[in-house]
Structures are given as structure tokens and as C-alpha cells.
Amino acid sequence: MKSSPMNGPAAILPLALDGVCYEAGGKRLLHGLTLSLHAGPRTLILGPNGAGKSLLLRLCHGLIAPSAGRVLWQGTGVEPQRRQAMVFQRPVMLRRSAAANLDYALKLRRLPAAARGHRIAEVLARTGLAHLAATPARALSIGEQQRLALARAWAVEPEVLFLDEPTASLDPAATLAVENLIVAMHTAGTKIVMTTHDLAQARRLADEIVFLDRGRLMEQRPAAEFFAAPTTPQAAAFIAGTLSW
């Protein structure tokens, strides 16, 4: 299943952050972030608790606005919000069946009714959830709900998928199932941008690392280089497990 944007072939990437700051409660939480995210590599965002990982995802996705600086989709696509999706650590499930959760997302993207049934069946099969199509989504296990959240995102064929610690609450088997779906979506053409606190997971999944510390961008490098030879003492301490707030 090769991803292709539903609203035409135009791309919305790259995404650029230019001097982005974010303040809340009189405190600056992100400090002048400048970086670019390009199509292709899986980008994992690392950093200690409170580093600003989730804030960065929400700014990129457009859920919150920066206090200063700009978030710019530099591609030629229109309506970038319709060409991206986000999955949270705790999946949000509608009070309806698993299949109906996908159908609702496809309706929002204006996919014709004649095409929705085929698309739902295809995605549920690819994500191993076909046997649960008629099950109320909120009756599923947390691992199944997270897979359904990924299926719902995959159904709308996003160019970019933001994932905020999607396996933080899962056991090893459910984590592996979610990671396999992330790899499949990447292979199908979706740009993955994901936060995690799990270094082993980052080593498995990342092509590129964005490392934050105390709301500042410390490194953005290919994953192999980051883990082999971090260029900042903060990153070296984080990898070694000795970085504290």
C-alpha cells in the first residue's frame, strides 16, 4: 500500500522552524529552535523529561502557535493540516466501532463513500485489526487502540505523521506490533517524526536524531553519527544515562 496524498501530488515538505520560541505561564519552554525536516528519513526527537519534545511536535502539527518565530511548510501543497496526522501517547477513540473510527477520519478528508469501505478493509487488514472491525474501539486493549490510532492515521495517507511516545504505555509485544506498523508506514512513503524516551527504540527506528535539552536544540544529525559520537556534552550524558535536569 503505497501512500499518496489524497488531495493531489503536491508535497508540503520540507518543514522549517525559524527561531521558534514557546512560552507558557511566564516561562520560556522552547528557545529559538531553528531546524528543517525533510521527506525520507525517520526523525526521532530525543531529550530528557521536560526538554520540550512534545511541545515541538505540537508546534509542528499546528496544535499550538509559537510565541515567537515561524513554523513554515515550504512545499507546494495547499492546506498542510490536511496532509499530516498525529498520534498521541494515549490514543483518542471515538464511541463507535473500530471500522467506524476509520470511516469518520475518511469522511473528514472528504473521501467519497464508494471508496471508504475498500480503504477501511485494506487498512484494517494491513494493521492486523480486521477481526476487530465491529468491536467498539473503547473496548479494545490499549495496544489494540494504539494500532487502531495508527490505522486511522494511515487510512488518510498523510505525507507526515507525528507520533508522541506512541509505545510509552505498552508491553513489549504491543510495542513491537506498533513499531512494525511505523516501519510499514515509513516504507509506504510517510515521513515519520516521533518522540521517544527509549534509547533502544531510537536505535531501532531512527534515521535522524533531533536532540533537545531544556528547550534548546543541541543536535540534529544522522542517527548512526549521533549515537557513535555525540558532539555536545549534554547528548553524550543523555546516551550514557547521566544527564539530569
C-alpha positions as protocol buffer text, in pm:
chain_id: "A"
residue {
  index: 1
  type: MET
  ca { x: 0 y: 0 z: 0 }
}
residue {
  index: 2
  type: LYS
  ca { x: 194 y: 299 z: -127 }
}
residue {
  index: 3
  type: SER
  ca { x: 99 y: 629 z: 33 }
}
residue {
  index: 4
  type: SER
  ca { x: -11 y: 907 z: -196 }
}
residue {
  index: 5
  type: PRO
  ca { x: -167 y: 1231 z: -75 }
}
residue {
  index: 6
  type: MET
  ca { x: -543 y: 1233 z: -110 }
}
residue {
  index: 7
  type: ASN
  ca { x: -557 y: 1592 z: -221 }
}
residue {
  index: 8
  type: GLY
  ca { x: -318 y: 1564 z: -514 }
}
residue {
  index: 9
  type: PRO
  ca { x: 53 y: 1504 z: -577 }
}
residue {
  index: 10
  type: ALA
  ca { x: 189 y: 1834 z: -441 }
}
residue {
  index: 11
  type: ALA
  ca { x: 418 y: 1798 z: -139 }
}
residue {
  index: 12
  type: ILE
  ca { x: 414 y: 2000 z: 182 }
}
residue {
  index: 13
  type: LEU
  ca { x: 768 y: 1915 z: 294 }
}
residue {
  index: 14
  type: PRO
  ca { x: 1020 y: 2034 z: 390 }
}
residue {
  index: 15
  type: LEU
  ca { x: 904 y: 2183 z: 719 }
}
residue {
  index: 16
  type: ALA
  ca { x: 1117 y: 2463 z: 861 }
}
residue {
  index: 17
  type: LEU
  ca { x: 1124 y: 2611 z: 1209 }
}
residue {
  index: 18
  type: ASP
  ca { x: 1280 y: 2955 z: 1215 }
}
residue {
  index: 19
  type: GLY
  ca { x: 1373 y: 3091 z: 1557 }
}
residue {
  index: 20
  type: VAL
  ca { x: 1074 y: 2927 z: 1724 }
}
residue {
  index: 21
  type: CYS
  ca { x: 1011 y: 3006 z: 2091 }
}
residue {
  index: 22
  type: TYR
  ca { x: 726 y: 2899 z: 2313 }
}
residue {
  index: 23
  type: GLU
  ca { x: 622 y: 3048 z: 2645 }
}
residue {
  index: 24
  type: ALA
  ca { x: 358 y: 2942 z: 2896 }
}
residue {
  index: 25
  type: GLY
  ca { x: 285 y: 3080 z: 3241 }
}
residue {
  index: 26
  type: GLY
  ca { x: 552 y: 3341 z: 3201 }
}
residue {
  index: 27
  type: LYS
  ca { x: 821 y: 3078 z: 3143 }
}
residue {
  index: 28
  type: ARG
  ca { x: 1005 y: 3016 z: 2817 }
}
residue {
  index: 29
  type: LEU
  ca { x: 993 y: 2646 z: 2738 }
}
residue {
  index: 30
  type: LEU
  ca { x: 1145 y: 2646 z: 2388 }
}
residue {
  index: 31
  type: HIS
  ca { x: 1434 y: 2873 z: 2295 }
}
residue {
  index: 32
  type: GLY
  ca { x: 1492 y: 2985 z: 1936 }
}
residue {
  index: 33
  type: LEU
  ca { x: 1461 y: 2649 z: 1760 }
}
residue {
  index: 34
  type: THR
  ca { x: 1581 y: 2655 z: 1400 }
}
residue {
  index: 35
  type: LEU
  ca { x: 1571 y: 2329 z: 1207 }
}
residue {
  index: 36
  type: SER
  ca { x: 1433 y: 2165 z: 894 }
}
residue {
  index: 37
  type: LEU
  ca { x: 1256 y: 1834 z: 848 }
}
residue {
  index: 38
  type: HIS
  ca { x: 1276 y: 1675 z: 504 }
}
residue {
  index: 39
  type: ALA
  ca { x: 1096 y: 1390 z: 334 }
}
residue {
  index: 40
  type: GLY
  ca { x: 1254 y: 1050 z: 372 }
}
residue {
  index: 41
  type: PRO
  ca { x: 1442 y: 981 z: 695 }
}
residue {
  index: 42
  type: ARG
  ca { x: 1261 y: 881 z: 1010 }
}
residue {
  index: 43
  type: THR
  ca { x: 1324 y: 1163 z: 1256 }
}
residue {
  index: 44
  type: LEU
  ca { x: 1321 y: 1076 z: 1626 }
}
residue {
  index: 45
  type: ILE
  ca { x: 1320 y: 1351 z: 1885 }
}
residue {
  index: 46
  type: LEU
  ca { x: 1515 y: 1271 z: 2200 }
}
residue {
  index: 47
  type: GLY
  ca { x: 1580 y: 1451 z: 2524 }
}
residue {
  index: 48
  type: PRO
  ca { x: 1526 y: 1424 z: 2899 }
}
residue {
  index: 49
  type: ASN
  ca { x: 1188 y: 1484 z: 3061 }
}
residue {
  index: 50
  type: GLY
  ca { x: 1091 y: 1849 z: 3019 }
}
residue {
  index: 51
  type: ALA
  ca { x: 1321 y: 1903 z: 2722 }
}
residue {
  index: 52
  type: GLY
  ca { x: 1030 y: 2017 z: 2502 }
}
residue {
  index: 53
  type: LYS
  ca { x: 984 y: 1711 z: 2281 }
}
residue {
  index: 54
  type: SER
  ca { x: 604 y: 1705 z: 2291 }
}
residue {
  index: 55
  type: LEU
  ca { x: 585 y: 2083 z: 2260 }
}
residue {
  index: 56
  type: LEU
  ca { x: 794 y: 2065 z: 1944 }
}
residue {
  index: 57
  type: LEU
  ca { x: 559 y: 1807 z: 1791 }
}
residue {
  index: 58
  type: ARG
  ca { x: 252 y: 2013 z: 1876 }
}
residue {
  index: 59
  type: LEU
  ca { x: 406 y: 2323 z: 1722 }
}
residue {
  index: 60
  type: CYS
  ca { x: 493 y: 2134 z: 1405 }
}
residue {
  index: 61
  type: HIS
  ca { x: 144 y: 1984 z: 1383 }
}
residue {
  index: 62
  type: GLY
  ca { x: -19 y: 2321 z: 1440 }
}
residue {
  index: 63
  type: LEU
  ca { x: -195 y: 2241 z: 1767 }
}
residue {
  index: 64
  type: ILE
  ca { x: -27 y: 2539 z: 1933 }
}
residue {
  index: 65
  type: ALA
  ca { x: 128 y: 2856 z: 1792 }
}
residue {
  index: 66
  type: PRO
  ca { x: 482 y: 2974 z: 1868 }
}
residue {
  index: 67
  type: SER
  ca { x: 531 y: 3274 z: 2094 }
}
residue {
  index: 68
  type: ALA
  ca { x: 799 y: 3393 z: 1853 }
}
residue {
  index: 69
  type: GLY
  ca { x: 948 y: 3268 z: 1527 }
}
residue {
  index: 70
  type: ARG
  ca { x: 780 y: 3084 z: 1241 }
}
residue {
  index: 71
  type: VAL
  ca { x: 674 y: 2731 z: 1150 }
}
residue {
  index: 72
  type: LEU
  ca { x: 674 y: 2706 z: 771 }
}
residue {
  index: 73
  type: TRP
  ca { x: 560 y: 2429 z: 541 }
}
residue {
  index: 74
  type: GLN
  ca { x: 783 y: 2500 z: 242 }
}
residue {
  index: 75
  type: GLY
  ca { x: 643 y: 2257 z: -11 }
}
residue {
  index: 76
  type: THR
  ca { x: 394 y: 2342 z: -280 }
}
residue {
  index: 77
  type: GLY
  ca { x: 92 y: 2171 z: -123 }
}
residue {
  index: 78
  type: VAL
  ca { x: -209 y: 2363 z: -3 }
}
residue {
  index: 79
  type: GLU
  ca { x: -385 y: 2303 z: 329 }
}
residue {
  index: 80
  type: PRO
  ca { x: -89 y: 2137 z: 504 }
}
residue {
  index: 81
  type: GLN
  ca { x: -312 y: 2046 z: 800 }
}
residue {
  index: 82
  type: ARG
  ca { x: -497 y: 1806 z: 571 }
}
residue {
  index: 83
  type: ARG
  ca { x: -173 y: 1636 z: 464 }
}
residue {
  index: 84
  type: GLN
  ca { x: -47 y: 1540 z: 810 }
}
residue {
  index: 85
  type: ALA
  ca { x: -166 y: 1342 z: 1111 }
}
residue {
  index: 86
  type: MET
  ca { x: -71 y: 1296 z: 1474 }
}
residue {
  index: 87
  type: VAL
  ca { x: -98 y: 1002 z: 1713 }
}
residue {
  index: 88
  type: PHE
  ca { x: -67 y: 1060 z: 2087 }
}
residue {
  index: 89
  type: GLN
  ca { x: 67 y: 851 z: 2372 }
}
residue {
  index: 90
  type: ARG
  ca { x: -289 y: 791 z: 2491 }
}
residue {
  index: 91
  type: PRO
  ca { x: -498 y: 726 z: 2179 }
}
residue {
  index: 92
  type: VAL
  ca { x: -826 y: 912 z: 2142 }
}
residue {
  index: 93
  type: MET
  ca { x: -1101 y: 668 z: 2045 }
}
residue {
  index: 94
  type: LEU
  ca { x: -1448 y: 768 z: 1930 }
}
residue {
  index: 95
  type: ARG
  ca { x: -1752 y: 594 z: 2081 }
}
residue {
  index: 96
  type: ARG
  ca { x: -1804 y: 369 z: 1781 }
}
residue {
  index: 97
  type: SER
  ca { x: -1658 y: 57 z: 1624 }
}
residue {
  index: 98
  type: ALA
  ca { x: -1301 y: 23 z: 1507 }
}
residue {
  index: 99
  type: ALA
  ca { x: -1414 y: 42 z: 1142 }
}
residue {
  index: 100
  type: ALA
  ca { x: -1633 y: 345 z: 1214 }
}
residue {
  index: 101
  type: ASN
  ca { x: -1336 y: 526 z: 1368 }
}
residue {
  index: 102
  type: LEU
  ca { x: -1160 y: 494 z: 1033 }
}
residue {
  index: 103
  type: ASP
  ca { x: -1474 y: 588 z: 843 }
}
residue {
  index: 104
  type: TYR
  ca { x: -1507 y: 910 z: 1043 }
}
residue {
  index: 105
  type: ALA
  ca { x: -1149 y: 1010 z: 962 }
}
residue {
  index: 106
  type: LEU
  ca { x: -1204 y: 941 z: 593 }
}
residue {
  index: 107
  type: LYS
  ca { x: -1525 y: 1145 z: 590 }
}
residue {
  index: 108
  type: LEU
  ca { x: -1333 y: 1440 z: 733 }
}
residue {
  index: 109
  type: ARG
  ca { x: -1087 y: 1407 z: 444 }
}
residue {
  index: 110
  type: ARG
  ca { x: -1381 y: 1402 z: 202 }
}
residue {
  index: 111
  type: LEU
  ca { x: -1313 y: 1059 z: 58 }
}
residue {
  index: 112
  type: PRO
  ca { x: -1622 y: 951 z: -141 }
}
residue {
  index: 113
  type: ALA
  ca { x: -1844 y: 697 z: 31 }
}
residue {
  index: 114
  type: ALA
  ca { x: -1790 y: 446 z: -250 }
}
residue {
  index: 115
  type: ALA
  ca { x: -1417 y: 435 z: -176 }
}
residue {
  index: 116
  type: ARG
  ca { x: -1430 y: 437 z: 204 }
}
residue {
  index: 117
  type: GLY
  ca { x: -1532 y: 75 z: 257 }
}
residue {
  index: 118
  type: HIS
  ca { x: -1247 y: -60 z: 45 }
}
residue {
  index: 119
  type: ARG
  ca { x: -995 y: 168 z: 213 }
}
residue {
  index: 120
  type: ILE
  ca { x: -1113 y: 71 z: 562 }
}
residue {
  index: 121
  type: ALA
  ca { x: -1091 y: -301 z: 484 }
}
residue {
  index: 122
  type: GLU
  ca { x: -745 y: -256 z: 331 }
}
residue {
  index: 123
  type: VAL
  ca { x: -602 y: -67 z: 626 }
}
residue {
  index: 124
  type: LEU
  ca { x: -756 y: -292 z: 892 }
}
residue {
  index: 125
  type: ALA
  ca { x: -608 y: -594 z: 713 }
}
residue {
  index: 126
  type: ARG
  ca { x: -265 y: -433 z: 686 }
}
residue {
  index: 127
  type: THR
  ca { x: -264 y: -347 z: 1057 }
}
residue {
  index: 128
  type: GLY
  ca { x: -390 y: -688 z: 1175 }
}
residue {
  index: 129
  type: LEU
  ca { x: -718 y: -547 z: 1304 }
}
residue {
  index: 130
  type: ALA
  ca { x: -966 y: -687 z: 1050 }
}
residue {
  index: 131
  type: HIS
  ca { x: -1112 y: -931 z: 1303 }
}
residue {
  index: 132
  type: LEU
  ca { x: -1188 y: -638 z: 1534 }
}
residue {
  index: 133
  type: ALA
  ca { x: -1364 y: -419 z: 1275 }
}
residue {
  index: 134
  type: ALA
  ca { x: -1702 y: -437 z: 1450 }
}
residue {
  index: 135
  type: THR
  ca { x: -1565 y: -415 z: 1806 }
}
residue {
  index: 136
  type: PRO
  ca { x: -1626 y: -91 z: 1997 }
}
residue {
  index: 137
  type: ALA
  ca { x: -1296 y: 94 z: 1986 }
}
residue {
  index: 138
  type: ARG
  ca { x: -1303 y: 175 z: 2355 }
}
residue {
  index: 139
  type: ALA
  ca { x: -1337 y: -196 z: 2439 }
}
residue {
  index: 140
  type: LEU
  ca { x: -1003 y: -275 z: 2275 }
}
residue {
  index: 141
  type: SER
  ca { x: -684 y: -324 z: 2474 }
}
residue {
  index: 142
  type: ILE
  ca { x: -450 y: -25 z: 2495 }
}
residue {
  index: 143
  type: GLY
  ca { x: -217 y: -189 z: 2245 }
}
residue {
  index: 144
  type: GLU
  ca { x: -502 y: -252 z: 2002 }
}
residue {
  index: 145
  type: GLN
  ca { x: -623 y: 104 z: 2047 }
}
residue {
  index: 146
  type: GLN
  ca { x: -279 y: 238 z: 1959 }
}
residue {
  index: 147
  type: ARG
  ca { x: -268 y: 19 z: 1649 }
}
residue {
  index: 148
  type: LEU
  ca { x: -614 y: 148 z: 1559 }
}
residue {
  index: 149
  type: ALA
  ca { x: -494 y: 506 z: 1605 }
}
residue {
  index: 150
  type: LEU
  ca { x: -211 y: 432 z: 1363 }
}
residue {
  index: 151
  type: ALA
  ca { x: -453 y: 264 z: 1123 }
}
residue {
  index: 152
  type: ARG
  ca { x: -679 y: 569 z: 1136 }
}
residue {
  index: 153
  type: ALA
  ca { x: -383 y: 789 z: 1052 }
}
residue {
  index: 154
  type: TRP
  ca { x: -263 y: 556 z: 776 }
}
residue {
  index: 155
  type: ALA
  ca { x: -611 y: 548 z: 623 }
}
residue {
  index: 156
  type: VAL
  ca { x: -591 y: 917 z: 530 }
}
residue {
  index: 157
  type: GLU
  ca { x: -246 y: 870 z: 368 }
}
residue {
  index: 158
  type: PRO
  ca { x: -62 y: 1154 z: 542 }
}
residue {
  index: 159
  type: GLU
  ca { x: 258 y: 1290 z: 397 }
}
residue {
  index: 160
  type: VAL
  ca { x: 381 y: 1345 z: 752 }
}
residue {
  index: 161
  type: LEU
  ca { x: 290 y: 1152 z: 1068 }
}
residue {
  index: 162
  type: PHE
  ca { x: 376 y: 1295 z: 1411 }
}
residue {
  index: 163
  type: LEU
  ca { x: 397 y: 1035 z: 1690 }
}
residue {
  index: 164
  type: ASP
  ca { x: 422 y: 1140 z: 2055 }
}
residue {
  index: 165
  type: GLU
  ca { x: 574 y: 849 z: 2251 }
}
residue {
  index: 166
  type: PRO
  ca { x: 327 y: 603 z: 2093 }
}
residue {
  index: 167
  type: THR
  ca { x: 459 y: 298 z: 2283 }
}
residue {
  index: 168
  type: ALA
  ca { x: 519 y: 452 z: 2628 }
}
residue {
  index: 169
  type: SER
  ca { x: 227 y: 264 z: 2790 }
}
residue {
  index: 170
  type: LEU
  ca { x: 265 y: -65 z: 2602 }
}
residue {
  index: 171
  type: ASP
  ca { x: 412 y: -404 z: 2690 }
}
residue {
  index: 172
  type: PRO
  ca { x: 695 y: -546 z: 2473 }
}
residue {
  index: 173
  type: ALA
  ca { x: 466 y: -742 z: 2239 }
}
residue {
  index: 174
  type: ALA
  ca { x: 239 y: -443 z: 2177 }
}
residue {
  index: 175
  type: THR
  ca { x: 543 y: -219 z: 2134 }
}
residue {
  index: 176
  type: LEU
  ca { x: 681 y: -450 z: 1866 }
}
residue {
  index: 177
  type: ALA
  ca { x: 346 y: -450 z: 1684 }
}
residue {
  index: 178
  type: VAL
  ca { x: 335 y: -69 z: 1685 }
}
residue {
  index: 179
  type: GLU
  ca { x: 697 y: -40 z: 1574 }
}
residue {
  index: 180
  type: ASN
  ca { x: 627 y: -276 z: 1285 }
}
residue {
  index: 181
  type: LEU
  ca { x: 340 y: -52 z: 1175 }
}
residue {
  index: 182
  type: ILE
  ca { x: 562 y: 256 z: 1196 }
}
residue {
  index: 183
  type: VAL
  ca { x: 820 y: 86 z: 975 }
}
residue {
  index: 184
  type: ALA
  ca { x: 548 y: -16 z: 729 }
}
residue {
  index: 185
  type: MET
  ca { x: 413 y: 340 z: 709 }
}
residue {
  index: 186
  type: HIS
  ca { x: 762 y: 474 z: 653 }
}
residue {
  index: 187
  type: THR
  ca { x: 822 y: 217 z: 380 }
}
residue {
  index: 188
  type: ALA
  ca { x: 492 y: 320 z: 218 }
}
residue {
  index: 189
  type: GLY
  ca { x: 614 y: 679 z: 190 }
}
residue {
  index: 190
  type: THR
  ca { x: 502 y: 863 z: 504 }
}
residue {
  index: 191
  type: LYS
  ca { x: 752 y: 1089 z: 678 }
}
residue {
  index: 192
  type: ILE
  ca { x: 778 y: 980 z: 1044 }
}
residue {
  index: 193
  type: VAL
  ca { x: 853 y: 1236 z: 1317 }
}
residue {
  index: 194
  type: MET
  ca { x: 842 y: 1073 z: 1659 }
}
residue {
  index: 195
  type: THR
  ca { x: 930 y: 1141 z: 2022 }
}
residue {
  index: 196
  type: THR
  ca { x: 1056 y: 866 z: 2250 }
}
residue {
  index: 197
  type: HIS
  ca { x: 1233 y: 833 z: 2582 }
}
residue {
  index: 198
  type: ASP
  ca { x: 1356 y: 485 z: 2485 }
}
residue {
  index: 199
  type: LEU
  ca { x: 1712 y: 487 z: 2351 }
}
residue {
  index: 200
  type: ALA
  ca { x: 1691 y: 126 z: 2233 }
}
residue {
  index: 201
  type: GLN
  ca { x: 1379 y: 213 z: 2035 }
}
residue {
  index: 202
  type: ALA
  ca { x: 1552 y: 517 z: 1887 }
}
residue {
  index: 203
  type: ARG
  ca { x: 1841 y: 299 z: 1775 }
}
residue {
  index: 204
  type: ARG
  ca { x: 1596 y: 60 z: 1608 }
}
residue {
  index: 205
  type: LEU
  ca { x: 1382 y: 317 z: 1430 }
}
residue {
  index: 206
  type: ALA
  ca { x: 1572 y: 640 z: 1376 }
}
residue {
  index: 207
  type: ASP
  ca { x: 1745 y: 756 z: 1061 }
}
residue {
  index: 208
  type: GLU
  ca { x: 1791 y: 1105 z: 1206 }
}
residue {
  index: 209
  type: ILE
  ca { x: 1802 y: 1235 z: 1564 }
}
residue {
  index: 210
  type: VAL
  ca { x: 1684 y: 1573 z: 1688 }
}
residue {
  index: 211
  type: PHE
  ca { x: 1817 y: 1614 z: 2043 }
}
residue {
  index: 212
  type: LEU
  ca { x: 1670 y: 1874 z: 2279 }
}
residue {
  index: 213
  type: ASP
  ca { x: 1780 y: 1977 z: 2624 }
}
residue {
  index: 214
  type: ARG
  ca { x: 1597 y: 2236 z: 2837 }
}
residue {
  index: 215
  type: GLY
  ca { x: 1408 y: 2364 z: 2538 }
}
residue {
  index: 216
  type: ARG
  ca { x: 1713 y: 2413 z: 2319 }
}
residue {
  index: 217
  type: LEU
  ca { x: 1819 y: 2229 z: 2006 }
}
residue {
  index: 218
  type: MET
  ca { x: 2153 y: 2069 z: 2080 }
}
residue {
  index: 219
  type: GLU
  ca { x: 2199 y: 1836 z: 1781 }
}
residue {
  index: 220
  type: GLN
  ca { x: 2030 y: 1732 z: 1457 }
}
residue {
  index: 221
  type: ARG
  ca { x: 2233 y: 1455 z: 1296 }
}
residue {
  index: 222
  type: PRO
  ca { x: 2210 y: 1115 z: 1130 }
}
residue {
  index: 223
  type: ALA
  ca { x: 2128 y: 859 z: 1397 }
}
residue {
  index: 224
  type: ALA
  ca { x: 2440 y: 649 z: 1348 }
}
residue {
  index: 225
  type: GLU
  ca { x: 2662 y: 954 z: 1392 }
}
residue {
  index: 226
  type: PHE
  ca { x: 2467 y: 1079 z: 1694 }
}
residue {
  index: 227
  type: PHE
  ca { x: 2498 y: 753 z: 1883 }
}
residue {
  index: 228
  type: ALA
  ca { x: 2860 y: 689 z: 1781 }
}
residue {
  index: 229
  type: ALA
  ca { x: 2999 y: 1033 z: 1850 }
}
residue {
  index: 230
  type: PRO
  ca { x: 2766 y: 1292 z: 2006 }
}
residue {
  index: 231
  type: THR
  ca { x: 2904 y: 1642 z: 1962 }
}
residue {
  index: 232
  type: THR
  ca { x: 2763 y: 1801 z: 2278 }
}
residue {
  index: 233
  type: PRO
  ca { x: 2827 y: 1701 z: 2640 }
}
residue {
  index: 234
  type: GLN
  ca { x: 2451 y: 1701 z: 2701 }
}
residue {
  index: 235
  type: ALA
  ca { x: 2392 y: 1441 z: 2430 }
}
residue {
  index: 236
  type: ALA
  ca { x: 2684 y: 1230 z: 2550 }
}
residue {
  index: 237
  type: ALA
  ca { x: 2547 y: 1238 z: 2905 }
}
residue {
  index: 238
  type: PHE
  ca { x: 2196 y: 1151 z: 2782 }
}
residue {
  index: 239
  type: ILE
  ca { x: 2320 y: 848 z: 2591 }
}
residue {
  index: 240
  type: ALA
  ca { x: 2522 y: 741 z: 2895 }
}
residue {
  index: 241
  type: GLY
  ca { x: 2221 y: 784 z: 3123 }
}
residue {
  index: 242
  type: THR
  ca { x: 2382 y: 1054 z: 3337 }
}
residue {
  index: 243
  type: LEU
  ca { x: 2203 y: 1367 z: 3213 }
}
residue {
  index: 244
  type: SER
  ca { x: 1983 y: 1523 z: 3480 }
}
residue {
  index: 245
  type: TRP
  ca { x: 1757 y: 1827 z: 3476 }
}
